[in-house]
Amino acid sequence: MLIPKVIVFNWETALKFLKEYNILPDSVLCVCRSPTRLYYKINRGKKRLVYICRKNNCKKQKSIFSNTIFANTKLTIVEFLD
């Protein structure tokens, strides 16, 4: 798998890149064993990608960085990939 050497990332290209190279799945299982969806969430002016449970009485949110080496980072996806 060859990764392009120079890419200018914005939210759309970052998301496309992460999905294309199977770094970011479209869905993961919640702790309640229900599927989640990938959403943009804006918090204090910063966009974040989070998984949100589809089950009506659960709706738990999980960061895309959860359980990774990037779990404690303050960087956005775009900042991380640049």
Secondary structure as GFF3:
##gff-version 3
##sequence-region A 1 82
A	DSSP	alpha_helix	11	20	.	.	.	ID=ss1
A	DSSP	beta_strand	36	43	.	.	.	ID=ss2
A	DSSP	beta_strand	46	53	.	.	.	ID=ss3
A	DSSP	beta_strand	61	63	.	.	.	ID=ss4
A	DSSP	alpha_helix	77	81	.	.	.	ID=ss5
###
